[in-house]
Amino acid sequence: MAKNIILDDDKVLKKKFNPKNGGYDALEVDAFLDQVRADYFYFLDLSQQADIIRKKIDQLTSKNVDLEALNLQLSRRVKELERLLAKGGTSIENLRKIDRYERQLWALGVDPSKIK
């Protein structure tokens, strides 16, 4: 939410004052305006840095949301795999068990394809 800036550094630098009732010390006013101008540049730089940081925060927040969704999806997948393992293993494990049983049958002289 940026504020509309009325004075920029050039307006501060080029501002002319009309002397009144004895006037003022022009060098003192100029030194003060130089200081105001330097502070203006400092705050302008801070404002630009804040804008960059806000954009980065928005990007990281979006990425965080995506990663949280992915984490939830993967957590569900892990739970499903754990459920399958607790139920009797994965298909690969079951195929390995069948292969071991068939090898044992062959070792006993039984053809596993003939068993009904």
Rosetta constraint file for C-alpha pairs under 8 A:
AtomPair CA 7 CA 11 HARMONIC 5.82 0.50
AtomPair CA 7 CA 12 HARMONIC 6.51 0.50
AtomPair CA 8 CA 12 HARMONIC 6.45 0.50
AtomPair CA 8 CA 40 HARMONIC 7.69 0.50
AtomPair CA 9 CA 13 HARMONIC 6.13 0.50
AtomPair CA 9 CA 37 HARMONIC 5.34 0.50
AtomPair CA 9 CA 40 HARMONIC 6.59 0.50
AtomPair CA 9 CA 41 HARMONIC 7.36 0.50
AtomPair CA 10 CA 14 HARMONIC 5.95 0.50
AtomPair CA 11 CA 15 HARMONIC 5.83 0.50
AtomPair CA 12 CA 33 HARMONIC 6.39 0.50
AtomPair CA 12 CA 36 HARMONIC 7.53 0.50
AtomPair CA 12 CA 37 HARMONIC 6.44 0.50
AtomPair CA 13 CA 33 HARMONIC 6.33 0.50
AtomPair CA 13 CA 34 HARMONIC 6.87 0.50
AtomPair CA 13 CA 37 HARMONIC 6.85 0.50
AtomPair CA 18 CA 23 HARMONIC 7.89 0.50
AtomPair CA 19 CA 23 HARMONIC 4.23 0.50
AtomPair CA 19 CA 24 HARMONIC 6.36 0.50
AtomPair CA 20 CA 24 HARMONIC 7.88 0.50
AtomPair CA 24 CA 29 HARMONIC 7.74 0.50
AtomPair CA 25 CA 29 HARMONIC 6.42 0.50
AtomPair CA 26 CA 30 HARMONIC 6.06 0.50
AtomPair CA 27 CA 31 HARMONIC 6.07 0.50
AtomPair CA 28 CA 32 HARMONIC 6.19 0.50
AtomPair CA 29 CA 33 HARMONIC 6.14 0.50
AtomPair CA 30 CA 34 HARMONIC 6.11 0.50
AtomPair CA 31 CA 35 HARMONIC 6.32 0.50
AtomPair CA 32 CA 36 HARMONIC 6.25 0.50
AtomPair CA 33 CA 37 HARMONIC 6.03 0.50
AtomPair CA 34 CA 38 HARMONIC 6.19 0.50
AtomPair CA 35 CA 39 HARMONIC 6.21 0.50
AtomPair CA 36 CA 40 HARMONIC 6.07 0.50
AtomPair CA 37 CA 41 HARMONIC 6.37 0.50
AtomPair CA 38 CA 42 HARMONIC 6.32 0.50
AtomPair CA 39 CA 43 HARMONIC 6.17 0.50
AtomPair CA 40 CA 44 HARMONIC 5.99 0.50
AtomPair CA 41 CA 45 HARMONIC 6.08 0.50
AtomPair CA 42 CA 46 HARMONIC 6.28 0.50
AtomPair CA 43 CA 47 HARMONIC 6.05 0.50
AtomPair CA 44 CA 48 HARMONIC 6.28 0.50
AtomPair CA 45 CA 49 HARMONIC 6.16 0.50
AtomPair CA 46 CA 50 HARMONIC 6.08 0.50
AtomPair CA 47 CA 51 HARMONIC 6.29 0.50
AtomPair CA 48 CA 52 HARMONIC 6.37 0.50
AtomPair CA 49 CA 53 HARMONIC 6.18 0.50
AtomPair CA 50 CA 54 HARMONIC 6.04 0.50
AtomPair CA 51 CA 55 HARMONIC 6.27 0.50
AtomPair CA 52 CA 56 HARMONIC 6.25 0.50
AtomPair CA 53 CA 57 HARMONIC 6.07 0.50
AtomPair CA 54 CA 58 HARMONIC 6.19 0.50
AtomPair CA 55 CA 59 HARMONIC 6.25 0.50
AtomPair CA 56 CA 60 HARMONIC 6.08 0.50
AtomPair CA 57 CA 61 HARMONIC 5.90 0.50
AtomPair CA 58 CA 62 HARMONIC 6.17 0.50
AtomPair CA 59 CA 63 HARMONIC 6.19 0.50
AtomPair CA 60 CA 64 HARMONIC 5.91 0.50
AtomPair CA 61 CA 65 HARMONIC 6.23 0.50
AtomPair CA 62 CA 66 HARMONIC 6.37 0.50
AtomPair CA 63 CA 67 HARMONIC 6.12 0.50
AtomPair CA 64 CA 68 HARMONIC 6.01 0.50
AtomPair CA 65 CA 69 HARMONIC 6.26 0.50
AtomPair CA 66 CA 70 HARMONIC 6.23 0.50
AtomPair CA 67 CA 71 HARMONIC 5.94 0.50
AtomPair CA 68 CA 72 HARMONIC 6.15 0.50
AtomPair CA 69 CA 73 HARMONIC 6.23 0.50
AtomPair CA 70 CA 74 HARMONIC 6.08 0.50
AtomPair CA 71 CA 75 HARMONIC 5.91 0.50
AtomPair CA 72 CA 76 HARMONIC 6.22 0.50
AtomPair CA 73 CA 77 HARMONIC 6.36 0.50
AtomPair CA 74 CA 78 HARMONIC 6.13 0.50
AtomPair CA 75 CA 79 HARMONIC 6.23 0.50
AtomPair CA 76 CA 80 HARMONIC 6.21 0.50
AtomPair CA 77 CA 81 HARMONIC 6.19 0.50
AtomPair CA 78 CA 82 HARMONIC 6.05 0.50
AtomPair CA 79 CA 83 HARMONIC 6.09 0.50
AtomPair CA 80 CA 84 HARMONIC 6.25 0.50
AtomPair CA 81 CA 85 HARMONIC 6.13 0.50
AtomPair CA 82 CA 86 HARMONIC 6.11 0.50
AtomPair CA 83 CA 87 HARMONIC 6.15 0.50
AtomPair CA 84 CA 88 HARMONIC 6.49 0.50
AtomPair CA 84 CA 89 HARMONIC 5.84 0.50
AtomPair CA 84 CA 90 HARMONIC 6.37 0.50
AtomPair CA 85 CA 89 HARMONIC 3.90 0.50
AtomPair CA 85 CA 90 HARMONIC 5.92 0.50
AtomPair CA 88 CA 94 HARMONIC 7.79 0.50
AtomPair CA 89 CA 93 HARMONIC 5.79 0.50
AtomPair CA 89 CA 94 HARMONIC 6.53 0.50
AtomPair CA 90 CA 94 HARMONIC 6.28 0.50
AtomPair CA 91 CA 95 HARMONIC 6.10 0.50
AtomPair CA 92 CA 96 HARMONIC 6.19 0.50
AtomPair CA 93 CA 97 HARMONIC 6.27 0.50
AtomPair CA 94 CA 98 HARMONIC 6.27 0.50
AtomPair CA 95 CA 99 HARMONIC 6.12 0.50
AtomPair CA 96 CA 100 HARMONIC 6.24 0.50
AtomPair CA 97 CA 101 HARMONIC 6.26 0.50
AtomPair CA 98 CA 102 HARMONIC 6.10 0.50
AtomPair CA 99 CA 103 HARMONIC 6.19 0.50
AtomPair CA 100 CA 104 HARMONIC 6.23 0.50
AtomPair CA 101 CA 105 HARMONIC 6.20 0.50
AtomPair CA 102 CA 106 HARMONIC 6.16 0.50
AtomPair CA 102 CA 112 HARMONIC 5.97 0.50
AtomPair CA 103 CA 107 HARMONIC 6.11 0.50
AtomPair CA 104 CA 108 HARMONIC 6.34 0.50
AtomPair CA 105 CA 109 HARMONIC 6.31 0.50
AtomPair CA 105 CA 110 HARMONIC 5.10 0.50
AtomPair CA 105 CA 111 HARMONIC 6.78 0.50
AtomPair CA 105 CA 112 HARMONIC 6.44 0.50
AtomPair CA 106 CA 110 HARMONIC 5.16 0.50
AtomPair CA 106 CA 111 HARMONIC 5.96 0.50
AtomPair CA 106 CA 112 HARMONIC 7.16 0.50
AtomPair CA 111 CA 115 HARMONIC 7.26 0.50
